[in-house]
């Protein structure tokens, strides 16, 4: 049980309060950031003259010993440790003696906690960006290898128009570009250093905040001390970026679940990314893809949860802000694990060209092409749409394909439907007719892949 300061409290905290107030379970992961911040702060105190040379070296070396214990999982917590910040200061005192008490000069736990969390968000935003680049690289490689494999595209999970598999795969590339940008914005939002804001009103010491910010990797310092200790927007930014990225990965996972089913048969996951059934020996379940799909709601809830904590919270620091660390820690583990999983899954996935081509050869997918043929001959699109829809209905009722229609069937609908109707049904024309920038034709796809490769080269530098 923590011993309270003699100057204010005469009784220890009630165990029922202490069990809820003690936050080591949610902030212990911040230890490396807290130590790095403390080392920088010791340097700032030395420059101020608060610490002489001997004290500076003593505290710096003591903090290094604490860092080693944390890194080697030798750090021993005690019941009186309220949080990771007090635990580190307590251990430092055991190593260096009373001089450890000078560490907290010109610093409050309020700006200390906010700075630790901002450092973590900066670091893990950069890591997410590196992982995203790795996944984007793999997606481009898979798309290039399957550049001209025909497959059906879908709306409402109904076959709609044919596309190339390479074009479909590139969809996820561009989703991840936006995720990369969001994590970059999160990194910039977190790079405003709160340290030096004190408890809320600033410091009685002219601490060189700019020097500390540079040492700790921040781009600037907070301009308002009240905002410095109470701001958690950067944490919300991280949770939002992670939630949206996970949503994109869930869509990738969902399609792979569908495509790997017997009903589709478009792809096969490597056995290393699947699992079996406890009672059905024949099963090979796409669990890795299902995991990607399942993680998204939790991250969305994490964002909503922290937004709820911040909602209507009066300035400045409130104990409610203790709830900012768990969702960020869990989001970090989830999105980083998901990005690694998705990259590994795509390293060994195999596609079935024959199954893809068979599914994309359905002549009903040419319905839009026939409508556009009539438009090129002068018919308004809405009228053409109705005529082709009537032809499709006729085929469905008779159980035949579009090419099974007689010329008399076409003439009944429009004199503009002639032998060119049957020429349009040649499958290659469906894919290569999409000549607009960003479309599925090979010329457009090659331009897209060239732009993607150039962007990857830029992002990797």
N, C-alpha and C positions, 0 to 999 in steps of 0.2 A: 504494500500500500504506500502511495506517495506521501511523504511528509511535507505538509504545506509550509509556506514561508512563515516564520515565527512572527514577523511584523504585522501580519494581517489575519491569519487563521490560527485558531487555537485547537481546532479539532481536525482529524483526518477526514478525507472524503468518505461518504457512505459507500459501502461496497456495491450497492445497487446503482449508484451514480458512477462509480469508478469503472465498473464493467462496461458501461456504455460510453464513457468519456475517453477511455484509453484507446488510442488509435493506431497502435503498432501494427495491427493486422492489416490496416489499409495504407499506411504510409511508410512501412519498413523498406519498400522497394526504392524509396527516394534517397536512401543512405549515400550512394556514390555522389549524387548531385549535391546533397547537403555538405558533404566533406569538401568537395571542390569549391563550393561557395564559401565555406569557412576558411579554407586556405587563402582564397582571394581576399576575404574580409580581413584576415590577419595581416596581409600585406598592406591593405588600406589603413589599418590602425597603426601600423609601423610608420607609414608615410606621414600620418597625422602627429606622430610623437607620443601616442598613447602607449605604445610598446617600444621598449629599447631593443637594441640588437639581440641581446641574449634572450629576452622574452619572445621576440619574434621567432627566433630559431627554435626555441623550446616548443612553442605552440605548433609551428609548421611541422617539425619532426614528430611531435605527438600525434597530430592529425594524420600524418603518413602512416604511423603505426596502426591507428584506428582503421584507415583505409585498407591496409593489408589484412587486418582481421576480418573485415567485411568481405573482401574479395575472396579470402580463403575459407569463408564460412566458419570463422572461429570467434566471431563477436558474440559475447554472452550477455543476454538481456537479463534484467532483474525485474521483480514485481513492481518496483517503484518507478520504472520507466513509463512515463505517460505517452510519449510519442518518440519517433526516431530522432528528432532534434534534441530532446532532452537526454535521450539515451547516449547519443554521441558526446554531448557535453559532459555527461556524467563519467563516461569512460575516459574522456580526455583528462578529467580531473584526477582519476585514478592513476594515470600515466605521468602527468606533469605536476600535479599538486595544485595549490590555490591559484596559480597563474591562469589556469583554465577559466577562472571566473571573469577574466578580462575579455574573453572572446565575445561576450554578448554586448560589449560596449558599442553604442551606435547601431544597434540592430534589435529589432523586435521579432518575435516568432511570427508576427503577422506578415511582415515583408519577407522574412526568411522562408516561410512556407510557400508564399506566392512565387518567389524566385526559384525555389527547387522545382515546383511544378512546371513553370515556364521553361526551365532548362530541359526537363524531361520531354516536354512537348516538342521543343525545337529538335532535339536529338532524334526522337522517334518519327517525326515528320520527315526528316531527311532519310532515315532508314526506309520508311514506307516508299518514298520516291525511288530509292535504289531498287527496291523489290519490284516496284511497278515497271521500271525500265527493263528489268530481267524478264518479267512476264510479257511485256510488249515485244521484246526481242523474240521470245519463243513463239508468240502468236504470229508474228510476221514470217518467221521461218516455216511454220506449218502452213500458213496461207500461200506462201510461194511454192511450196511442194505440192499443193493441191489447187494451183491457180486456175486450171481449166476443167475441173471436175464439175459436171452439171449436177444440180440438186434442185428440189422444189423449195421455193420460198413460201412462207406461210403468213396469213393473217387469220386471227381467230382460231389458230391451230388447224386451219383448213388450207389445203394446197391452193396457192394463189398464182404465182408466176415463177418461172425457173430463174435461178441465179447460179453463179459459179460458187463452189465451196470456198474458194479463196476470198471471194467478195464477202461471203457470210462471215467467215472467220475474222476478217478485218474490222467488222463492226465492234468487236470487243477491244480491238486496238484503240479505236477512237474514244471509246468509253474511258479507257485507262488514261488516255491523254488528259481528259478532263479531271480525272482523279489525281494525276500528277500535279496539275495546276492547283487543285484545291489544297493538297498537302503543302505545296509551296506557299500559298497564301497563309495557311496555318502557321508555317515556320516564320513568316514575316510578322504575323500578329503576335506570336509568342516572343519575338525578339526585342520587346520593350521591357527593360529591366525594372522590377519593382524595388529591388534592394536599395536602401537609402530612404525609403518612405517612412521608416519607423513604425510605430504602432498605428498611426493614422495621420499625424500632423507634420511629419518630417523629423529632423534630427537637430540636436544642439551642437553637432559637430560638422565641420565643413569637409565631409567625406568626399573624395574624388570619385563621384559616381561614374563619370565617363571612363575613367581608367579601369574601374571594376567591370563595367559593361564590356569593354574591349577584351579584358582578360577572360571573361566568362562566355564570350561569343555572342553577346547581345549587340544589336545594331544601334540602340538608343536607350535612353532612360525615361521612365514615366514622368510626365510633366506635372502631375497632380498627385500628391501623396495619398489623398483619400481614394482616388481611382487606383493607385498603385497597389494598395493592400486588398481592395475589394474586387478588382477585375478578374473575372474568370472566362472572359469571352474567348480567349485563346484555347481554353479547354473545350468549350462548346464547339469551336471551329474544328478542333481535332476530332471530336465525336461525330460531328456532321460529315466531315470528310471520310472518316472510317465507315460510317453508316452507308453513305452513298457508294463508296467503293465496294463494300460488302454486298450491297444490292446488285451491283453490276456482276460480281462474281456469282451471286445466287442465280442470275439469269443464265450465265454460262453453265453452271452446275445443272440447272433445270433442263436445258437443252440436251446436255450429255446424258442425263438420266433417260430422257425420251429416246434419243438417238441410239442408245445402247440396248434398248429393249428389243425383244423378238419382233414386236409389231413394226418397228422402224428398221432395225438392223443396219443403221448407217455407220456405226462405229463400234470399236471394242476398246475398253480400258485394259491396261496392263494388269495382270493378276495382283501385282504389288499394290495397286490402288483399289482393289475390290475385296469383298469378304464373302464368306459362304453362309449357309443357313444351318441352324442347329439341328434341323430334322430333314431338310430336303437336299440331298447330296448334289443335285444337278445345278444348284443355284450359284451364280456369280453376281453378286449385288454391287451396284455402282456407289458404294458407301461414300467414297471420297467426294463425288459430285453432290451427293445428298447432304454431306456436311457443309459444303460451300453454300448450298441453298438454305440450310437451317440456321446459319449464323447471323444472317441479315436482320431478322426481327430484334434480336437481343441488342444489337448495336443501335438500332433506331430507338429502342427503349432507353438505352443508356443516355442518349442525347436528350430525350424527353424528360428523363429523371433529373438530370442536372439542370435543365432549363426550369424545371419545377422548383428545385432548390433555390435557384437564383430569383425566381419570380417574386416581386414585391419585397425583396430583402432590403431592409434599411441599411444605409451606410453606417459604419464601414465594415469592420470584421464582425462576423457572428459565427457561433459554433456550427451553424448550418453548413458552413463552408468546409467542415471536416468531410462532408459527403462528396467532395469534388475528386477525391483521389481514387476511390474504388472503381468508378466507371471508366476513368482514364486508363488505369492499370489493366482492367479487363479488356478494354477496347484495343489497347496496344497488343496484348497477347493474341486476341482474336484475329485482328486484321493482318498482323504479321504472319501468323500461322496460316491463315487462309491464302495469302499471296504466295507463300512457299508451296502450299499444297496444290494450288492451281498450276503453278509453273511445273512442278513435278508431274502432275497428271498429264499435261500436254506434251511432256518430253517423250512419252511412250504410247500415246493414243494412236490407234490405227483406224482408218476409214475404209469402207467397202464401196469401191467405185461402181461396181455393178448394181448394188442395191440403190445407190444414189441416182444413177442414171435411169434405172427402171422407174423409180418414183417420179423423176422429172420428165419422163416421156409421155405422161398423161396429156392427151391432146386438149383436154379441157383447159389446160394452162395457157393455151393459145387464144383464149376468148378475147382478151384485150387486144391482141395483135389483129384479130379479124375486125374488131371495132375500129381500130386505127386505120385499117385498110379502107374501110368505108369512108372514114373522115378524109383520107387523102384523095378520095374520089369526089369529095364535095358534100358529103352528108354531115349534118350537125351531129356532134358526138352523142347527145342524149338519144337521138333517134337511132343511131348506130348501136348504142348500148342496148336499147330495147329489142332490136332485131336479133342481135347475137344472143341475148338472153332467151329469146323465143326458140332459136336454133338449139341451144343447150338443153332447154326443157324438152324439145322434141327428141333429142338424142337419149336423154335419160329415160323418157317414157318408152322408147323403143329398144333400149339396151344396146345402143351402138355408139361408136365414137364419131367425132366430127367428120372425119374422113369417110365415114360410112354413109353420109348423106348423099342423096342423088342430086344431080344438077337441077332437076325439077324442084326439089325441096328448096334449093337456094333461090331459084327464079321466083318462087311464090312469095319470098320475103322482100327481095329487091333485085332489080335489073342490074344493079352494080356488083352483085355477087356472081363472079364468073370463075374461070379456071384458076385465076390468081388466088382464089380462096384456098385451093388445095396446095398451091406452092407455099403459101404462108405457113401451112401446117408442118413444114420441114423444121425440125426442132432447132437446128443451129440458128435459124433466123430469129427465134424468140429471144435468145441470149444476146446476140450481136446487134439487135435492133436498138438496144438501150444505149444510145450514143451520148446522152447528156453527161456532163461532168459529174462524177460520183456514182455513175450507174454501173451495171454489172458487166458490160461489154469488156472484152479483153484489153482494148486500148485504154478505156477508162480505168480499168483495174490496174493496169501497169503504171499509169500515171499516179494512181493512189498509192501503190506500193513504193514507187520512187520517192514520193513525198514522205511516206512513213519512214523509209530508210534514212532520209536526210534529217528528219526530226529526231530519230533515235540517235544519230551521230551527234547532233547538237545537245541532246539531253544527257548523253553519256560523258560529255566533256565538262 
